[in-house]
């Protein structure tokens, strides 16, 4: 089902590099695209490995639909973070209510 949701553009597959192992780590996450093309992502836990990986090394690969691109994440804070979490909850509904307890990111494509 996750592959279908990524293929349909409903969710994104984000590949980070493990901060301990150095191995690729792939997760699927909800996203909200901003007018400038930046993607907003947020973790539902402060211990989410993919988010901790991005804090250690902000480089990642993002797949949405047939698009796979290199990207760089920036941790969001303050009002910017709150707006991203709110937008994700509005897009995905109540299952996203855990968002906000972990890091949130603005992800921009680099190629």
C-alpha positions in Angstrom: 0.0 0.0 0.0 2.9 2.4 0.8 4.3 2.0 -2.7 0.9 2.9 -4.2 0.5 6.0 -2.0 4.0 7.2 -3.0 3.3 6.4 -6.7 0.0 8.4 -6.4 1.9 11.4 -4.8 -0.1 11.1 -1.6 3.0 10.5 0.6 6.7 10.8 0.1 9.5 8.3 0.5 12.5 9.8 2.2 15.8 8.1 2.2 18.3 9.2 4.8 21.7 7.9 5.9 21.8 6.1 9.2 23.6 8.3 11.7 25.1 5.2 13.4 25.3 2.6 10.7 25.8 4.8 7.6 23.3 2.6 5.8 20.3 3.9 3.8 17.1 4.3 5.8 13.8 4.6 3.9 10.6 5.8 5.4 7.3 7.1 4.1 5.9 10.3 5.5 3.2 12.8 4.9 4.2 16.1 3.3 2.9 19.5 2.5 4.3 21.4 -0.5 4.8 25.1 -0.1 4.5 27.6 -2.9 8.3 27.8 -3.3 8.5 24.0 -3.8 9.8 23.3 -0.3 8.3 20.2 1.4 7.2 20.3 5.0 7.7 17.1 7.0 7.3 16.3 10.7 8.1 13.4 13.0 5.5 12.1 15.4 8.2 11.3 18.0 11.4 13.0 19.2 13.0 9.6 18.8 12.1 9.0 15.1 15.2 7.6 13.5 14.6 9.2 10.2 14.3 12.7 11.8 17.4 12.1 14.0 19.3 11.1 10.8 18.3 14.3 9.1 19.4 16.3 12.1 22.8 14.6 11.9 23.1 14.8 8.1 20.4 16.9 6.3 21.1 15.4 2.9 18.4 13.0 1.7 16.6 11.6 -1.4 12.9 12.2 -1.8 10.5 10.2 -4.0 7.0 11.4 -4.8 5.2 9.8 -7.7 7.8 9.1 -10.4 10.0 11.9 -9.2 13.1 11.0 -7.2 15.4 13.9 -6.3 18.2 14.8 -4.0 17.2 17.3 -1.2 18.5 19.0 1.9 16.5 19.3 5.1 16.4 22.3 7.5 14.9 22.0 10.9 11.9 24.3 11.4 11.4 26.2 14.6 8.9 28.6 16.1 6.0 29.9 14.0 7.4 28.2 10.9 7.4 24.8 12.6 3.9 25.4 14.1 2.5 26.3 10.6 4.1 23.2 9.0 2.6 20.8 11.7 -0.8 22.5 11.4 -0.8 22.1 7.6 0.2 18.4 7.9 -2.7 17.8 10.4 -5.1 19.6 8.1 -4.0 17.6 5.1 -3.9 14.1 6.7 -6.4 14.4 9.5 -6.5 13.1 13.1 -4.0 10.3 12.7 -1.4 13.1 12.4 -2.2 14.5 15.8 1.1 13.0 17.2 3.0 15.4 15.0 4.6 18.2 16.8 6.3 16.1 19.4 9.2 15.4 17.1 11.3 17.5 14.8 9.8 19.2 11.7 11.7 20.0 8.5 11.6 22.1 5.4 13.1 20.0 2.6 14.3 21.7 -0.6 15.3 19.9 -3.8 18.9 20.5 -4.8 19.1 19.2 -8.4 
